[in-house]
Amino acid sequence: MINNRRLTLIKYAVTGLLLLGGLALWHYAYQQNRLALNEVKAALTHPVSQEPLWLSQLNQLQQALGELQQRPLNHLSWLGLNQTEILRQQIQATYNHLIDTTFVLYLDQLLTTQIKTDITHNPSGLYHSLQTYLMLTEPAHLDIPFVKDWLAHWWAKRYPHDLNAQQRMMKHFNALLQSHPAPWPIDYALVNAAQAELKKRPLVEIAFAELQSEYDGLSAPSWEGEKINDLNTSANVPALYSTDHFKYIYNVKIPYLASVIEKGNWVMGENEEYFPNAEIAHTLTQQLQAAYLQHYIAQWTSVLKQWILIPPNTLNDAIKEINVLSDEHSPVWQALNLVVNEVPTTNNSLHSLHEFLNKNETYQTMQSTLKNLYLYLQTVTTAPDGIKTAYDTAANRMQDNGANDPMTAALTLSQQLPVPVNEWVTTIVQNSWKLLLQNSVQYLNTMWAINVLPEYHHSILHRFPIFKKARQDMSVIDFNRFFGPGGTMESFFYYYLSPFVDTSQPYWTWKNLDGEQVDIDQTKLDMLIRASMIQQMFYTINPLTPTLQFTLTPVSLSSNVKRFTLNVAGQMVVFEPGVIKGNQLRWTHSPNNFITLRFNTLSTQQPTLTLLGSWAWLHLISQSHLHMTDDPKQFQLTFTLSGNEAHYQLTTDNPISPYLPGVLFAFRCPKSL
């Protein structure tokens, strides 16, 4: 009795535990289904912008399926909680239906539109768009990798900056392939029109287009060997023309392609019974190889031009680059040999490079020329005073206009060298020349700071007559030493600067040789031109001291002036109304010189002015009114004092007038050249 009661209690306890466990399992399954349903709902309601409705629906369904597939398998479906699987099946059915209908229609429109466009505007792309279309409409010809490649390229152009969109479209296409849809209806009129257009083109052109399609959009590094210092080989080459593919494409792929096309091309609609013709296949092979070789050479000619030698920053860098080109085992020559070795020796743009790499006479001449250039530059880099030696080298080269020097020899030879070696040699020479000129400017500035600036600051700066408003005059001795014949400015110009200046015209300019000149602004040279003009203004009559010779011709006096007197260092000039007589005068700059002018008026006043010193005449001119005329040697000069005026015509006898504006008072020495 007691045992039966105990057994009953145990049964109740077990039953309770089972009920509690079942409730827990049911709650867990319910929560899992609820979570999955919420995720799917979010995927189906997530907004998609800038897409057609059908594509937005496809993408949302695809995302929802992805969410469901990531959920773990529900092992508790026996409890009746299998809503997730039911939902997945419904979504899958809807997605498959859209793929088999709307997506197929989209692909059909995509391809037919592309074919129509290619017929009119893109004949070279027509073959492949038609081939893709026929593969999808005629399953017997379906080549899935080819179709995927064509669509991938099309979607890459359609969504150039959206890789996710490209990947989604390819997933839709993969789903289409898995669903085994019924064959598409063919637009025979469009196919016939496309085939008719293709048949207008030479067979070799169509065959070459097919060859290109296999590598379309793919590229390869132009050089994958040992890193070449100082040479930029980062340019890519289309994969079709990479050196790795050349031998296979030229010797294997092209003959095979020619034999296939010669049999009759199904894309072209040529399905007649085939009769082998080895001669036609051989001719087509030769034509294809010629076309391929032509494109290969064009591509590599372009790429080799992009193999740019990095311009040297120092002359030592230039010497290192010369050594690279002088070493027959350098990776430079290995890279070039790789490009041309497989190319048949024919008369093309790579032929001269091929002959050159076989160390022909041009190659030997280049090596000897580079050796001379190496020694030429080495004299600068190994000199105790490299800057001074660089200046001497550049000055001599400028002085001789580059005659018979290694740089000119290398530049002349570069015109006979093949691409890209010609550009490499030119780069070395031009940049070496530029570096020599840069060093020359550095040396010139040093000499300027030593030989010119101290004297300028000590004797010329803030002194009349260079500084018009200065209160202090410079001595004639200082003026002679700085501006006179053999003076500071003339000596600096002829001893240091003249090799770099073109003085063949009155207006001097920097001499240009091989496209380069010293990097000194023209305004600095203008200052030296002024110094030369100042010398001609003051020293053509007497090379030992500044001397001015001129004629004063009276024009008129103020109405209240009855007599005007001018005493120029003892040379008397008298002007009375009605008496017009020119007076030739000479002013020699001497510390004891003087000038006195006096107005005798109708009143008792006799305004008088006396100026003393070497520059008294120029002081008087600067205090008077001077106006230019059409004749650069004639001026209108008006002396004024206390409201009285005497008008003269001033005619200078000096070759260059000292009264020209913008010369004497505009001269300034810069801190550096």
KAJO-V246147 format. One record per residue. N is the residue number from 0. RES is the residue in one letter. SS is DSSP state (2 for helix, 1 for strand, 0 for the rest). Layout:
BEGIN
n = <N;N>
res = <RES;RES>
ss = <SS;SS>
END
This chain:
BEGIN
n = <0;1;2;3;4;5;6;7;8;9;10;11;12;13;14;15;16;17;18;19;20;21;22;23;24;25;26;27;28;29;30;31;32;33;34;35;36;37;38;39;40;41;42;43;44;45;46;47;48;49;50;51;52;53;54;55;56;57;58;59;60;61;62;63;64;65;66;67;68;69;70;71;72;73;74;75;76;77;78;79;80;81;82;83;84;85;86;87;88;89;90;91;92;93;94;95;96;97;98;99;100;101;102;103;104;105;106;107;108;109;110;111;112;113;114;115;116;117;118;119;120;121;122;123;124;125;126;127;128;129;130;131;132;133;134;135;136;137;138;139;140;141;142;143;144;145;146;147;148;149;150;151;152;153;154;155;156;157;158;159;160;161;162;163;164;165;166;167;168;169;170;171;172;173;174;175;176;177;178;179;180;181;182;183;184;185;186;187;188;189;190;191;192;193;194;195;196;197;198;199;200;201;202;203;204;205;206;207;208;209;210;211;212;213;214;215;216;217;218;219;220;221;222;223;224;225;226;227;228;229;230;231;232;233;234;235;236;237;238;239;240;241;242;243;244;245;246;247;248;249;250;251;252;253;254;255;256;257;258;259;260;261;262;263;264;265;266;267;268;269;270;271;272;273;274;275;276;277;278;279;280;281;282;283;284;285;286;287;288;289;290;291;292;293;294;295;296;297;298;299;300;301;302;303;304;305;306;307;308;309;310;311;312;313;314;315;316;317;318;319;320;321;322;323;324;325;326;327;328;329;330;331;332;333;334;335;336;337;338;339;340;341;342;343;344;345;346;347;348;349;350;351;352;353;354;355;356;357;358;359;360;361;362;363;364;365;366;367;368;369;370;371;372;373;374;375;376;377;378;379;380;381;382;383;384;385;386;387;388;389;390;391;392;393;394;395;396;397;398;399;400;401;402;403;404;405;406;407;408;409;410;411;412;413;414;415;416;417;418;419;420;421;422;423;424;425;426;427;428;429;430;431;432;433;434;435;436;437;438;439;440;441;442;443;444;445;446;447;448;449;450;451;452;453;454;455;456;457;458;459;460;461;462;463;464;465;466;467;468;469;470;471;472;473;474;475;476;477;478;479;480;481;482;483;484;485;486;487;488;489;490;491;492;493;494;495;496;497;498;499;500;501;502;503;504;505;506;507;508;509;510;511;512;513;514;515;516;517;518;519;520;521;522;523;524;525;526;527;528;529;530;531;532;533;534;535;536;537;538;539;540;541;542;543;544;545;546;547;548;549;550;551;552;553;554;555;556;557;558;559;560;561;562;563;564;565;566;567;568;569;570;571;572;573;574;575;576;577;578;579;580;581;582;583;584;585;586;587;588;589;590;591;592;593;594;595;596;597;598;599;600;601;602;603;604;605;606;607;608;609;610;611;612;613;614;615;616;617;618;619;620;621;622;623;624;625;626;627;628;629;630;631;632;633;634;635;636;637;638;639;640;641;642;643;644;645;646;647;648;649;650;651;652;653;654;655;656;657;658;659;660;661;662;663;664;665;666;667;668;669;670;671;672>
res = <M;I;N;N;R;R;L;T;L;I;K;Y;A;V;T;G;L;L;L;L;G;G;L;A;L;W;H;Y;A;Y;Q;Q;N;R;L;A;L;N;E;V;K;A;A;L;T;H;P;V;S;Q;E;P;L;W;L;S;Q;L;N;Q;L;Q;Q;A;L;G;E;L;Q;Q;R;P;L;N;H;L;S;W;L;G;L;N;Q;T;E;I;L;R;Q;Q;I;Q;A;T;Y;N;H;L;I;D;T;T;F;V;L;Y;L;D;Q;L;L;T;T;Q;I;K;T;D;I;T;H;N;P;S;G;L;Y;H;S;L;Q;T;Y;L;M;L;T;E;P;A;H;L;D;I;P;F;V;K;D;W;L;A;H;W;W;A;K;R;Y;P;H;D;L;N;A;Q;Q;R;M;M;K;H;F;N;A;L;L;Q;S;H;P;A;P;W;P;I;D;Y;A;L;V;N;A;A;Q;A;E;L;K;K;R;P;L;V;E;I;A;F;A;E;L;Q;S;E;Y;D;G;L;S;A;P;S;W;E;G;E;K;I;N;D;L;N;T;S;A;N;V;P;A;L;Y;S;T;D;H;F;K;Y;I;Y;N;V;K;I;P;Y;L;A;S;V;I;E;K;G;N;W;V;M;G;E;N;E;E;Y;F;P;N;A;E;I;A;H;T;L;T;Q;Q;L;Q;A;A;Y;L;Q;H;Y;I;A;Q;W;T;S;V;L;K;Q;W;I;L;I;P;P;N;T;L;N;D;A;I;K;E;I;N;V;L;S;D;E;H;S;P;V;W;Q;A;L;N;L;V;V;N;E;V;P;T;T;N;N;S;L;H;S;L;H;E;F;L;N;K;N;E;T;Y;Q;T;M;Q;S;T;L;K;N;L;Y;L;Y;L;Q;T;V;T;T;A;P;D;G;I;K;T;A;Y;D;T;A;A;N;R;M;Q;D;N;G;A;N;D;P;M;T;A;A;L;T;L;S;Q;Q;L;P;V;P;V;N;E;W;V;T;T;I;V;Q;N;S;W;K;L;L;L;Q;N;S;V;Q;Y;L;N;T;M;W;A;I;N;V;L;P;E;Y;H;H;S;I;L;H;R;F;P;I;F;K;K;A;R;Q;D;M;S;V;I;D;F;N;R;F;F;G;P;G;G;T;M;E;S;F;F;Y;Y;Y;L;S;P;F;V;D;T;S;Q;P;Y;W;T;W;K;N;L;D;G;E;Q;V;D;I;D;Q;T;K;L;D;M;L;I;R;A;S;M;I;Q;Q;M;F;Y;T;I;N;P;L;T;P;T;L;Q;F;T;L;T;P;V;S;L;S;S;N;V;K;R;F;T;L;N;V;A;G;Q;M;V;V;F;E;P;G;V;I;K;G;N;Q;L;R;W;T;H;S;P;N;N;F;I;T;L;R;F;N;T;L;S;T;Q;Q;P;T;L;T;L;L;G;S;W;A;W;L;H;L;I;S;Q;S;H;L;H;M;T;D;D;P;K;Q;F;Q;L;T;F;T;L;S;G;N;E;A;H;Y;Q;L;T;T;D;N;P;I;S;P;Y;L;P;G;V;L;F;A;F;R;C;P;K;S;L>
ss = <0;2;2;2;2;2;2;2;2;2;2;2;2;2;2;2;2;2;2;2;2;2;2;2;2;2;2;2;2;2;2;2;2;2;2;2;2;2;2;2;2;2;2;2;2;0;0;0;0;0;0;0;2;2;2;2;2;2;2;2;2;2;2;2;2;2;2;2;2;0;0;0;0;0;0;0;2;2;2;0;0;0;2;2;2;2;2;2;2;2;2;2;2;2;2;2;2;2;2;2;2;2;2;2;2;2;2;2;2;2;2;2;2;2;2;2;2;2;2;2;2;0;2;2;2;2;2;2;2;2;2;2;2;2;2;2;2;0;2;2;2;0;0;2;2;2;2;2;2;2;2;2;2;2;2;2;2;2;0;0;0;0;2;2;2;2;2;2;2;2;2;2;2;2;2;2;2;2;2;0;0;0;0;0;0;0;0;2;2;2;2;2;2;2;2;2;2;2;2;0;0;0;2;2;2;2;2;2;2;2;2;2;2;0;0;0;0;0;1;1;1;0;0;0;0;0;0;0;0;0;1;1;0;0;0;1;1;1;2;2;2;0;2;2;2;2;2;2;2;2;2;2;2;2;2;2;2;2;2;2;2;2;0;0;0;2;2;2;0;0;0;0;0;0;0;0;0;2;2;2;2;2;2;2;2;2;2;2;2;2;2;2;2;2;2;2;2;2;2;2;2;2;2;2;2;0;0;1;1;0;0;0;0;0;2;2;2;2;2;2;2;2;2;2;2;2;0;0;0;0;2;2;2;2;2;2;2;2;2;2;0;0;0;0;0;0;0;0;0;0;2;2;2;2;2;2;2;0;0;0;2;2;2;2;2;2;2;2;2;2;2;2;2;2;2;2;2;2;2;2;2;0;0;0;0;2;2;2;2;2;2;2;2;2;2;2;2;2;2;0;0;0;0;0;0;2;2;2;2;2;2;2;2;2;0;0;0;0;0;0;2;2;2;2;2;2;2;2;2;2;2;2;2;2;2;2;2;2;2;2;2;2;2;2;2;2;2;2;2;2;2;0;2;2;2;2;2;2;2;2;0;0;0;1;0;0;0;0;0;0;0;0;1;0;0;2;2;2;2;2;2;2;2;0;0;0;0;2;2;2;2;2;2;2;2;2;2;2;2;2;1;1;0;0;0;0;0;0;1;1;0;0;1;0;0;1;0;0;0;0;0;2;2;2;2;2;2;2;2;2;2;2;2;2;2;2;2;2;2;0;0;0;0;0;0;0;1;1;1;1;1;1;1;1;1;1;1;0;0;0;1;1;1;1;1;1;1;1;0;0;1;1;1;1;1;0;0;0;0;0;0;0;1;1;1;1;1;1;0;0;0;0;0;1;1;1;1;1;1;1;1;0;0;0;0;0;0;1;1;1;1;1;0;0;0;2;2;2;2;2;2;2;2;0;1;1;1;1;0;0;0;0;0;1;1;1;1;1;1;1;1;0;0;1;1;1;1;1;1;1;1;1;0;0;0;0;0;0;0;0;0;0;0;0;0;0;0;0;0;0;0;0;0>
END
